[in-house]
């Protein structure tokens, strides 16, 4: 949402007006403090920014996976699992998009390999 807003040079207030939501709600979404946006809001974002179907599907998928605060429970797991979770929480903001994508590929491949 921030990248879309920045691409137009809009303030949160201006984008919120265009989307029919409050600036406070938009700020909460942008900062990960709100849950999944409604389908109505996603539709408004797509219309406002001229997002094509393929990109709209990707945006919808991202919104559906969105959680305001991610919590990782390591209860019952090893000390290494707990350390991994703590280091990830501490370092995630310093990882590049390339590094994040590489980790996602690795983790998703491992998860799909373990599915029956």
Secondary structure, DSSP 4 states (H G I P E B T S, - for coil): -HHHHHHHT--HHHHHHHHTS-HHHHHHHHTT-S-PPPHHHHHHHHHHHT--HHHHHHHHHHHHT--SS-----TTS-HHHHHHHHHHHHHGGG--HHHHHHHHHHHHHHHHHH--
